[in-house]
Structures are given as structure tokens and as C-alpha cells.
Amino acid sequence: MPDRLCVFVDGSNFYNSLKDLGKPVNISFRKLGQELTAAKPDRQLVQLYYYNSPLPSPYRTDPDYARKDLERRRQQTFFTALRLTPNLTAKYGYLRKLPNGDYVEKRVDVMLATDLVVLALKNIYDVAVVLSCDADYGYAIETVKAETGKHVELATVIGSKSYDLRTICDDHISLDDGFLARCLHP
């Protein structure tokens, strides 16, 4: 019987890793799920979970309104495409504006960590792949492994910093240029 696989993607972390490393960002999450499933023998994808926060609508008085509005509309188009992706569940947090004008993502890390633990306890998967470099997931990963004996792997873009999570996870999948090329939208 194949191992049941769930993939947990920290969307903004993944996007920013790709962008910061100069990699293409037009990833097909259907293909990503297929490639992560095929990365190891005898696996069956149960579900891919994607977590992110929608960009806020910019104020028309913002001098950078046109760029921000275009960026938000592109993100909404991307989110619409996610809804049409088989075996993908998208979950959204929100962005809170800080006094200095920057934004901070809220609820996303907690949603991913909670789903990782709860779905393991419900025996929904045998193997989890976490796609993120965020060390905040470390305790959830340790809990899943200790309390359920589930296998947890880390998937990261080559060149991203992920030492803390690599030492906690059972295995690491390097998303190199060849892997990413197989995941691009045509």
C-alpha cells in the first residue's frame, strides 16, 4: 500500500524564496504536488495545503497605487487558479498593517502548524512534506514525529536558509532548477 502524502506549503515563504533567489515564480501547484509525490517511490498524494494572506487593496491616493493594485489583482487571479487545482486546499490569513506602514502576515503559520499536527493525529497521512524555511514550524514537526511516528520531510529551494528545519525533519527534498522547471506553468 502506498504511503499517503500531504504537502503543506507556506505560500509567501515559498514565493519569496523563489523571488529572492532569482527563480521563476509561475509554479503550477498541480505539477508541484505531482513532483513531490514522485520524489520518493510508492506515494499517493492525499492533499496539498497552501497557506497565504491576500494583499490589501491599496488606497487610490497612494502614489504607488497602480503597481500595488496590479500586484493584488495578479494575486487574486493566482488564488482563483488555486481553487481549480485538484487535491489542493487553500487557506488564508490576513496582513496587519504596522505603525511604520509595513505589513505582517497573521494566522498563516499557526494554521499550517495546526493542520500538520491535527491531520497527523487523525491519521490522514503517513508522510508530510513541509515547503518552507520558517523555523517556527519546528515544534509542530517535532510534535508530529514524537506523538504519531509520522515521517516529515522538508522541501526547500536550493540556496534558501533552512538549517534548523533540516535538522528536525526526517529527510530533505532539494527543489533545484530541474525540479522547478518541471513545475512551471506552460
C-alpha positions in Angstrom: 0.0 0.0 0.0 1.5 3.4 -0.9 2.3 6.0 1.7 -0.3 8.7 1.9 1.3 12.1 1.3 0.1 15.5 2.4 2.1 18.6 1.3 2.0 21.8 3.4 3.1 25.0 1.5 3.8 28.3 3.3 2.9 30.3 0.2 4.5 33.6 0.9 7.7 31.9 2.3 7.9 29.8 -0.9 7.2 32.7 -3.2 9.8 35.0 -1.5 12.4 32.2 -1.6 11.9 31.8 -5.3 11.9 35.6 -5.9 14.9 36.3 -3.7 17.0 33.5 -5.4 16.0 34.8 -8.9 13.9 31.7 -9.7 10.7 31.7 -11.8 7.6 32.2 -9.6 5.0 30.9 -12.1 4.7 27.5 -10.4 1.8 25.1 -11.2 0.8 23.6 -7.8 -0.7 20.6 -9.5 2.7 19.9 -11.0 4.4 20.6 -7.7 2.2 18.1 -6.0 2.9 15.5 -8.7 6.7 16.1 -8.5 6.8 15.9 -4.7 4.8 12.7 -4.8 7.1 11.2 -7.4 10.2 12.3 -5.5 10.1 9.1 -3.5 8.8 5.7 -4.6 5.3 4.4 -3.7 3.5 7.5 -2.7 0.0 8.7 -3.2 -0.9 12.4 -2.9 -3.8 12.8 -0.5 -3.9 16.6 -0.3 -1.8 19.7 -0.9 -2.5 22.5 1.5 -1.5 26.1 0.6 -1.4 29.0 3.1 -1.1 32.7 2.3 -2.5 36.1 3.0 -4.3 38.2 0.4 -2.7 41.6 -0.3 -4.7 44.6 0.8 -6.5 46.9 -1.6 -4.4 50.0 -1.9 -5.7 53.4 -1.4 -6.3 55.4 -4.6 -4.3 58.3 -3.0 -1.2 56.0 -2.7 1.4 57.3 -5.1 2.2 53.6 -5.9 -1.4 52.7 -6.4 -1.1 51.4 -9.9 1.7 48.9 -9.1 0.1 47.7 -5.8 -3.3 47.3 -7.4 -1.8 45.3 -10.3 0.1 43.1 -7.8 -3.1 42.5 -5.8 -5.1 41.6 -8.9 -2.4 39.2 -10.1 -2.5 37.6 -6.7 -6.3 37.2 -6.9 -6.0 35.6 -10.3 -3.5 33.2 -8.8 -5.8 32.4 -5.9 -8.6 31.7 -8.4 -6.3 29.2 -10.2 -5.5 27.5 -6.9 -9.3 26.9 -6.4 -9.3 25.0 -9.6 -6.3 22.8 -8.7 -7.3 19.2 -7.9 -6.4 18.0 -4.4 -5.5 21.5 -3.2 -7.0 23.3 -0.2 -6.0 26.9 0.1 -6.3 28.6 3.5 -5.8 32.3 4.1 -4.7 34.5 6.9 -4.5 38.3 6.7 -2.0 41.1 6.6 -1.9 43.5 9.6 -0.5 47.0 8.9 2.2 48.1 11.4 2.6 51.7 12.6 5.6 52.1 10.2 3.4 51.2 7.2 4.8 47.7 6.7 2.6 44.6 6.8 3.0 41.4 8.8 1.3 38.2 8.0 -1.1 36.8 10.7 -2.6 33.3 11.3 -0.8 31.6 8.4 2.0 29.9 10.5 -0.5 28.8 13.1 -2.9 27.3 10.5 -0.2 25.3 8.8 1.3 24.1 12.1 -2.2 23.2 13.5 -3.2 21.3 10.3 0.2 19.4 10.3 -0.5 18.2 13.8 -4.3 17.6 13.7 -4.1 15.7 10.3 -1.3 13.5 11.7 -3.4 12.8 14.9 -6.4 11.9 12.6 -4.1 9.6 10.6 -4.9 11.4 7.3 -1.3 11.0 6.1 1.8 8.8 6.5 4.3 11.3 5.2 4.1 15.1 5.4 6.2 17.4 3.2 6.6 20.9 4.6 7.6 23.5 2.0 9.0 26.4 4.0 12.2 27.8 5.5 10.4 29.1 8.6 11.9 27.6 11.8 8.7 28.5 13.6 7.3 25.1 12.3 10.0 23.2 14.2 7.9 22.5 17.3 4.9 21.3 15.3 7.2 19.0 13.3 8.8 17.6 16.4 5.3 17.0 18.0 4.1 15.1 14.9 7.1 12.9 14.9 7.1 12.2 18.6 3.4 11.7 19.1 2.4 9.9 15.9 5.6 8.5 14.4 4.8 10.1 11.1 7.6 10.8 8.6 8.1 14.6 8.0 10.2 15.9 5.1 11.3 19.4 4.3 11.3 20.8 0.8 13.2 23.9 0.1 14.5 25.9 -2.9 18.3 25.3 -3.3 20.1 28.3 -1.7 17.4 29.1 0.9 18.4 29.0 4.6 16.7 26.1 6.4 19.3 24.5 8.7 17.0 24.5 11.7 14.2 22.6 10.0 16.6 20.3 8.1 18.0 19.0 11.4 14.4 18.3 12.7 12.9 16.7 9.6 13.5 13.1 8.6 14.5 14.0 5.0 15.1 16.9 2.7 13.9 17.4 -0.9 16.0 20.0 -2.8 14.0 22.0 -5.2 16.7 22.5 -7.7 16.4 24.2 -11.1 15.4 20.9 -12.8 12.7 20.2 -10.3 11.3 23.8 -10.5 11.4 23.7 -14.3 9.1 20.6 -14.2 6.7 22.6 -12.0 6.3 25.7 -14.2 3.1 26.7 -15.9 3.4 26.1 -19.7 
